[in-house]
Amino acid sequence: MCIRDRFERAVELDPGFAAAHAALASAHGRMVAFGYVPASRGGPPARESVARALEIDPDNADALMGRAIIEWQDGDVRRARRTLDRVLELYPSHADAHASLGRLYASQGYESRALEQFERAAELDPLSADIAAQLVTALADVGRDRESLEQAANLLELHPDFEPAAGVLSQALRRVGRIDEAVETLRQALRRDPRSIFTAEALAWTLLQTGREDEALAQIEEAAALTPDDFPIQGTRSLMLRGQARFAEALAAAREVVRLAPENAGPRGLLADALLAVGDTAGANAQLDTALALGYDASDVFVSDDVIDALLDAGRAEDAVDYSRRVLEQRPGSVFEQGRHARLLFEASPWAEHGPEAALTAFEEARRLSPREDHLLERYGRTLRELGRTDESLATFEALAADQPGAAEAHTLLGWEHLVGQRDLEAAEAAFRRALALDPARHAALWGLSRI
């Protein structure tokens, strides 16, 4: 009997027990979050359980937290924030509510506010490994890398069995230039638990991002052999194989992902791109037709990327825009989705019925929701540059770097804007060197310096 079944039994025994309904909603949400069931199947009962819990007890903290998560997943960030504010109004010492509010602020580009919430959460619950891990990232986001590293080291020492701890410490080590130690930290964790998918994938991506492509692929191959039924690992394996031009093997791996997750649209997009890489356009279009029929599953915000990218690669620009619009309809308040859709409108404009002005209108709508969200600003600035509006694009990337002084990505983007958009080599070099001071292994910054 899984934990969800136990909560269902509790609800049967006492239908008026609000806490049981709230716990059942959380169990359904976790089943979706970890990929055991698609959102189309796990989402409705989660919503129903939250609604029932709040009907019984409108001030139940767990039920309100569940509602905030659902609102956030729906992309309605403002409503989610109001719900979290309500939790903290009722229960000011609710550590998880502070942490959730911190994640929400971070997702919208408000790093200082996010850090305040994570520090308060850690103060209220100093033994929570999950909150401690989030505090590590929050400290790094505001440029406090040394404190972030100390926090990460303490996390692994206090919670050696917490699966993400090694990955958190590895990232902190990378940020201060200790690359070999970052890799070794993950290797040690994997020796302790060879079947840890989380650690295996973290090690593979770390190796890849530090230029060790063959080692990265070998690591993923080993993890895939240990967990042959884990479709995300098989998907990562397919991408890495394709990156090394091993197209036939990448295609076989993509077929395996579809076999393991036949109801998910994302794997169909992955397979379509793998088929295009070997020249099978008809097969790719058949997979994309199936993906469109399956529709968008909100359980994974990134699953639509695979489908949209494959549609564009197949020359189906209007279908890509339509699919993106369908995603946005399900997540109308999501700044991330708004920005992604706006950029897609621009990229598809040469082959679609609309022009680039439609993209700028969509960007302005997104910026009204959140003027500081980093993904949005990056896409907006790049679009302005490609339209020749370089004064505006420079201002966008300067604002991003100023708002996130501890983010290597922000300085890297500013460096490329100086290099490509402004032709200011001195300013570009300064920005790239700042990015590398924050993350010595950042390839885009190294590449930018080599161009200079």
C-alpha positions in Angstrom: 0.0 0.0 0.0 1.5 3.3 -1.1 1.2 6.5 1.0 -1.5 7.8 -1.3 -3.6 4.7 -0.6 -3.2 5.3 3.1 -4.5 8.8 2.9 -7.4 7.6 0.7 -8.3 5.1 3.4 -8.1 7.9 6.1 -10.6 10.0 4.1 -12.9 7.0 3.8 -12.8 6.5 7.5 -13.4 10.2 8.3 -14.7 12.2 5.4 -14.7 15.3 7.6 -11.0 15.2 8.4 -9.5 18.2 6.6 -5.9 17.2 7.3 -6.4 13.9 5.5 -7.9 15.6 2.4 -4.9 18.0 2.4 -2.4 15.1 2.8 -4.1 13.2 0.0 -3.8 16.3 -2.3 -0.1 16.5 -1.5 0.3 12.8 -2.3 -1.5 13.2 -5.7 0.8 16.2 -6.4 3.9 14.3 -5.6 2.8 11.4 -7.9 2.6 14.0 -10.7 5.8 15.9 -9.8 7.9 12.7 -9.8 6.4 11.5 -13.1 4.5 8.5 -11.8 1.2 9.8 -13.3 0.6 12.5 -15.9 -1.0 15.8 -14.6 -4.1 15.0 -16.6 -4.7 12.1 -14.3 -3.2 13.2 -11.0 -4.1 16.9 -11.2 -8.0 16.7 -10.9 -8.0 14.5 -7.7 -5.4 16.8 -6.1 -7.6 19.9 -6.8 -10.7 18.0 -5.6 -8.9 17.1 -2.3 -7.7 20.6 -1.7 -11.1 22.1 -2.4 -12.7 19.6 0.0 -10.1 20.3 2.8 -10.7 24.0 2.5 -14.5 23.5 2.5 -14.1 21.7 5.8 -11.4 24.1 7.3 -10.8 27.3 5.3 -7.7 28.0 7.4 -6.0 24.6 7.1 -2.3 25.4 6.5 -1.6 22.3 4.5 -4.7 22.8 2.3 -3.8 26.4 1.6 -0.2 25.4 0.7 -1.7 22.8 -1.7 -3.8 25.5 -3.3 -0.8 27.8 -3.7 1.1 25.0 -5.4 -1.8 24.3 -7.8 -2.1 28.1 -8.5 1.6 28.3 -9.2 1.5 25.2 -11.5 -1.3 26.9 -13.3 1.0 29.9 -13.9 -1.1 32.2 -11.7 1.8 33.6 -9.7 0.0 36.5 -8.2 -2.8 34.3 -6.8 -0.2 31.8 -5.4 1.6 34.7 -3.7 -1.7 35.9 -2.1 -2.4 32.4 -0.9 1.1 32.0 0.7 0.7 35.5 2.3 -2.5 34.2 3.8 -0.8 31.2 5.2 1.9 33.4 6.8 -0.8 35.8 8.1 -2.4 32.8 9.9 0.8 30.9 10.7 3.8 33.3 10.7 6.2 30.5 11.9 5.3 28.2 9.0 8.8 27.4 7.6 7.6 25.7 4.4 5.4 28.7 3.6 8.4 31.0 3.9 10.4 28.6 1.7 7.7 28.4 -0.9 7.4 32.2 -1.0 11.2 32.3 -1.4 11.0 30.0 -4.4 8.2 32.1 -5.9 10.2 35.3 -5.5 13.3 33.7 -7.0 11.3 32.5 -10.0 10.3 36.1 -10.6 13.8 37.5 -10.3 13.5 39.0 -6.8 16.6 37.3 -5.4 17.0 39.6 -2.3 13.4 39.0 -1.2 13.8 35.3 -1.9 16.9 35.1 0.3 15.0 36.8 3.2 12.4 34.2 3.0 14.8 31.3 2.9 16.8 32.7 5.8 13.6 33.0 7.8 12.6 29.4 6.9 16.0 28.1 7.9 15.8 29.9 11.2 12.4 28.4 11.9 13.4 24.9 10.8 17.2 24.5 11.1 17.0 20.7 10.7 15.3 20.8 7.3 17.7 19.6 4.6 15.4 20.8 1.8 15.3 24.3 3.2 19.1 24.3 3.7 19.7 23.3 0.1 17.5 26.1 -1.1 19.3 28.6 1.1 22.6 27.6 -0.6 21.2 28.6 -4.0 19.6 31.8 -2.7 23.0 32.9 -1.2 24.7 32.2 -4.5 22.0 34.2 -6.4 23.0 37.3 -4.6 26.7 36.8 -5.0 27.5 35.5 -1.5 29.4 32.5 -2.9 31.6 31.8 0.1 28.7 31.7 2.5 26.9 29.5 -0.1 29.8 27.0 -0.1 29.9 26.9 3.7 26.2 26.3 3.9 26.5 23.5 1.2 29.4 21.8 3.1 27.4 21.9 6.3 24.4 20.4 4.5 26.3 17.4 3.3 27.9 16.9 6.7 24.6 17.1 8.6 22.5 15.2 6.0 24.8 12.7 4.2 21.7 10.7 3.2 19.9 13.6 1.6 20.2 12.8 -2.1 20.5 16.3 -3.5 23.2 17.3 -0.9 26.2 16.2 -3.0 24.8 18.0 -6.1 24.3 21.2 -4.1 27.9 21.1 -2.8 29.2 20.3 -6.2 27.5 23.4 -7.7 28.8 25.6 -4.9 32.4 24.3 -5.5 32.0 25.0 -9.2 31.0 28.6 -8.5 34.3 29.3 -6.7 36.4 27.5 -9.4 37.1 24.2 -7.6 36.0 22.1 -10.5 37.9 18.9 -9.7 36.5 18.9 -6.2 33.0 19.4 -7.6 33.3 16.4 -9.8 34.9 14.3 -7.0 32.1 15.2 -4.6 29.6 13.7 -7.0 31.7 10.6 -7.7 32.0 9.9 -3.9 28.2 10.3 -3.5 27.7 7.9 -6.4 30.0 5.3 -4.9 27.9 5.5 -1.7 24.7 5.0 -3.7 25.4 3.7 -7.2 21.6 3.7 -8.1 21.0 7.3 -7.4 19.5 8.8 -10.6 19.8 12.3 -9.2 23.5 12.0 -8.5 24.3 10.2 -11.7 22.6 12.8 -13.9 24.2 15.7 -11.9 27.6 14.1 -12.4 27.0 13.6 -16.1 25.9 17.2 -16.7 28.7 18.6 -14.6 31.2 16.6 -16.7 29.5 17.8 -19.9 29.5 21.4 -18.8 33.2 21.2 -18.0 34.1 19.9 -21.4 34.4 16.2 -20.6 31.9 14.9 -23.1 33.1 11.3 -23.3 33.1 10.9 -19.5 29.6 12.5 -19.3 28.2 10.1 -21.9 29.9 7.1 -20.2 28.3 8.2 -16.9 24.8 8.4 -18.4 25.3 5.0 -20.1 26.1 3.5 -16.8 23.1 5.1 -15.1 20.8 4.0 -17.9 22.0 0.4 -17.6 21.3 0.4 -13.9 17.9 2.0 -14.3 16.6 0.9 -17.7 13.0 1.9 -16.9 13.8 5.5 -16.0 12.7 7.4 -19.0 14.3 10.8 -18.1 17.7 9.2 -17.9 17.1 7.5 -21.3 16.0 10.9 -22.7 19.3 12.5 -21.4 21.2 9.6 -23.0 19.5 10.2 -26.3 20.4 14.0 -26.2 24.0 13.3 -25.4 24.3 10.7 -28.1 22.9 13.1 -30.6 25.3 15.8 -29.4 28.2 13.4 -30.3 26.6 12.7 -33.8 25.8 9.1 -32.9 22.4 9.5 -34.5 21.4 5.9 -34.8 22.0 5.2 -31.1 20.3 8.5 -30.2 17.3 7.3 -32.3 17.2 4.0 -30.5 17.3 5.7 -27.1 14.5 8.1 -28.1 12.3 5.1 -29.2 12.9 3.6 -25.8 11.8 6.8 -24.0 8.5 6.7 -26.0 8.1 3.1 -25.1 8.5 3.9 -21.4 6.2 7.0 -21.5 3.7 6.5 -24.4 1.2 8.9 -22.9 3.6 11.9 -22.7 3.9 14.3 -25.5 7.5 15.4 -24.7 9.1 12.1 -25.6 7.4 12.2 -29.0 9.1 15.5 -29.7 12.4 14.0 -28.6 11.9 11.1 -31.0 10.8 13.4 -33.8 14.0 15.4 -33.6 16.0 12.1 -33.6 14.1 11.0 -36.7 14.8 14.3 -38.4 18.5 13.9 -37.6 18.6 10.7 -39.7 16.4 12.1 -42.5 13.1 10.4 -41.7 10.8 13.4 -42.1 7.7 11.3 -42.5 8.4 9.4 -39.3 9.1 12.7 -37.5 5.8 14.2 -38.6 3.9 11.1 -37.5 5.4 11.4 -34.0 4.5 15.1 -33.9 0.9 14.5 -35.0 0.7 12.0 -32.0 2.2 14.6 -29.7 -0.3 17.2 -30.8 -3.1 14.7 -30.2 -1.8 13.9 -26.7 -1.7 17.6 -25.8 0.2 19.5 -23.2 0.8 18.0 -19.7 1.3 20.6 -17.0 3.3 18.1 -14.9 6.4 19.2 -16.7 6.9 22.8 -17.6 9.8 21.8 -20.0 7.9 19.0 -21.8 6.5 21.5 -24.4 10.0 22.5 -25.4 10.7 19.1 -27.0 7.5 19.3 -29.0 7.8 22.9 -30.0 11.5 22.6 -31.0 10.7 19.5 -33.1 7.8 21.2 -34.8 10.1 24.1 -35.8 12.8 21.8 -36.9 10.2 20.0 -39.1 9.1 23.3 -40.7 5.7 23.4 -39.0 5.9 26.9 -37.6 2.1 27.5 -37.4 1.7 24.2 -35.5 4.5 25.2 -33.1 2.8 28.6 -32.4 -0.6 26.9 -32.0 0.8 24.4 -29.5 2.6 27.1 -27.5 -0.7 29.0 -27.4 -2.5 25.9 -26.0 0.2 25.7 -23.3 -0.3 29.3 -22.5 -4.0 28.9 -22.2 -3.4 26.3 -19.4 -0.9 28.6 -17.7 -2.2 32.1 -18.3 -0.4 33.8 -15.5 3.0 32.2 -16.1 5.7 34.7 -17.0 8.0 31.9 -18.1 5.4 30.7 -20.6 4.5 34.2 -21.7 8.2 34.9 -22.5 8.7 31.6 -24.2 5.6 32.2 -26.4 6.7 35.7 -27.3 10.1 34.5 -28.4 8.5 31.7 -30.4 6.3 34.3 -32.2 9.5 36.1 -33.2 11.4 33.0 -34.3 8.4 31.7 -36.3 7.5 35.1 -37.9 9.3 34.5 -41.2 7.2 31.4 -41.9 4.0 32.3 -40.1 1.1 34.7 -40.8 2.1 37.1 -38.0 5.0 39.6 -38.0 7.6 40.4 -35.4 5.4 43.1 -33.9 3.2 40.3 -32.5 6.2 39.1 -30.5 6.9 42.6 -29.0 3.3 42.9 -28.0 3.5 39.5 -26.2 6.7 40.5 -24.5 5.1 43.7 -23.2 2.2 41.7 -21.8 4.7 39.4 -20.0 6.7 42.3 -18.6 3.6 43.8 -17.1 3.3 40.5 -15.1 6.9 40.6 -14.0 9.5 43.1 -15.2 12.5 41.3 -13.6 12.1 37.6 -14.5 15.5 36.6 -15.9 14.3 34.1 -18.6 11.9 36.8 -19.9 14.6 39.5 -20.0 17.0 37.3 -21.7 14.6 36.5 -24.5 13.3 40.1 -24.7 16.9 41.5 -25.0 17.9 39.0 -27.6 14.8 39.8 -29.7 15.5 43.5 -29.5 19.0 43.0 -30.6 18.0 40.8 -33.6 15.5 43.6 -34.6 18.4 46.1 -34.6 17.2 47.9 -31.5 20.6 47.7 -29.8 20.2 50.6 -27.4 17.2 48.9 -25.9 18.8 45.4 -25.9 21.9 46.7 -24.1 19.7 48.4 -21.5 17.8 45.2 -20.9 21.0 43.1 -20.3 22.6 45.8 -18.2 19.5 45.8 -16.0 19.6 42.0 -15.7 23.3 42.0 -14.6 22.7 44.8 -12.1 19.7 43.0 -10.7 21.6 39.7 -10.4 25.2 40.6 -9.6 26.0 37.0 -8.4 24.6 35.3 -11.5 27.3 34.2 -14.0 24.6 33.7 -16.7 23.5 37.4 -16.4 27.1 38.6 -16.9 27.7 36.2 -19.7 24.6 37.5 -21.6 25.7 41.0 -21.1 29.2 40.1 -22.5 27.6 38.7 -25.6 25.4 41.7 -26.0 28.5 44.0 -25.8 30.4 41.7 -28.2 27.7 41.0 -30.8 25.3 43.9 -30.5 27.5 46.8 -29.5 31.0 45.7 -30.8 32.5 47.0 -27.5 35.3 44.5 -26.9 36.6 46.1 -23.7 33.1 46.0 -22.1 32.5 42.5 -23.4 35.8 41.2 -21.9 35.0 42.8 -18.5 31.6 41.1 -18.4 33.0 37.7 -19.5 35.7 37.9 -16.8 33.1 38.8 -14.2 31.1 35.7 -15.3 34.1 33.5 -15.1 35.0 34.8 -11.6 31.6 33.5 -10.6 31.7 30.3 -12.5 35.1 29.4 -14.1 33.7 26.6 -16.1 31.0 28.6 -17.9 31.6 27.6 -21.5 29.7 30.5 -23.1 31.9 33.1 -21.3 35.1 31.2 -22.2 33.9 31.1 -25.8 33.2 34.8 -25.7 36.7 35.5 -24.4 38.2 33.3 -27.2 36.3 35.3 -29.7 37.8 38.6 -28.4 
